[in-house]
């Protein structure tokens, strides 16, 4: 019998006698040629959510573009293929950087190739660190003929309804008609946290279900999912459990959209508006 949860936990405390190492280090993997903005949005959002250090690992040809978006995160140039996607040869460099990370995310702007799929599957199966999977990372998982591999650590999947339908081998309409049950069954089967995005985003670990009530139609635009990935990964890096980080993350993400709508309306919201508003959402969250 699954339980419904409505309350939200407190955010991690912030001791005034702190340094950048006090608030966690994260690693984001993605940013293929033509999709540099995706991982940049994730990185900026992660920092605005309060993590101490954010490293963005991307193809070398995208590194300069990604670095130019924001001076506050660090970039790592990786081996790439002829199409500007991360090569499997980058695995050792990624693993080296993972050693210092408290949380990892893969998917924003990752692109689709055999090498990126192999890299994702290897990380999914072996790393003990919390791993958030989004976008092309989810698409790679959905193409596995035998389903998801057994994981060696916490996994957080953040599909929209179309990605969820591919993961469970059904159509989007069926997912939308039974969002909570489909997300919870998948999470229970694969021992992961599922964040099924959309109106009233569902967050579940298979045993407990949380339905988010914040947000608006302004989030229905490209890049907002990349922002959410950064928010959730940042909260995990700061010490929250994956389930708590996911449900607080979607709440903050939705509240940020509401804050923007107060000034701009819902129509004109774009993803790059969100990170600053997430910071304000956190300020309000701490007050309550």
C-alpha positions, 0 to 999 in steps of 0.5 A: 500500500503506497502512502501519499505525502503532502508535507515538505522537509526543511532545506539544509542549514547554512552555518555562517562559519562555512566555505565552498566545500561546506555546501557540496560539489556536483558534476554535470555531464552533457552539452554536446555541440548545438546544445550547450545551453542545456548544461549551462542552464543546469549549472547556473540553476545548481549554483543558484540553489546553493551548492558550493561547486559545480563542474560541467563536463562537456565536449572540448568544442563546446567548452568555451561556449558553455564557460561563457554563459557563467563564470561561477561554475567550472568546465571540463573539456572531454574527448568527443566524436566528429559530431561534437558529442562526448566520446567513450574515451572520456570515461576515465576523465569523468570518473576522475572528476566523480571522485570529488562529487557528492552528486552527478547528473547526466543528460542535459544536451548529452546527444545520442550516440553509441558512445554516449549510451555506453557511457551512461550505462556504465555510470548507471550500473557502477557508480555509488554516487547519487546519479540524476538522469534526464533528457537524452540520458533517459532516451538511452535507457529507454532503448535497452531491450532488457530494461534498466540495469541493476544500479550500484547507488541512488538513481533519480530519473526525471522524465516528461510524459513522452520519455516516461512512455518510452521507458515503460513501453506504452503511449503518452496518453496512457501515462497521463491517465495513470501518472501516479501508478505508472511512476510508482510501479516503475520506481519500485521495480527499478529501486529509483526515484521517479520525477514524472514532470508535467502539471502536478509533477509526481515524485515517488520512490515506489513506496511514497508518492508526492504530488507537487502543486506549484508551477504554471503553464510558463514551464511548458518551454524548452530548457525548464527541465534542464533547470530542474535537473540542476536544482535537484542535483544541487540539493542532493549535493548539499546533503538531502536524500534523493527523494527529499531533494526531488520533491523540494526541487519540483516545489522550488522550480514551480514556485520560481515560475509563479514568481516570474509570472507575477511580473511577466505573466506566464506567456513570456517565461523562458528557462533562463529566467528561472535560476534567479527566481529559484533563489527567491523561491528558496528565500521564501521557502526558508521563511515558512 
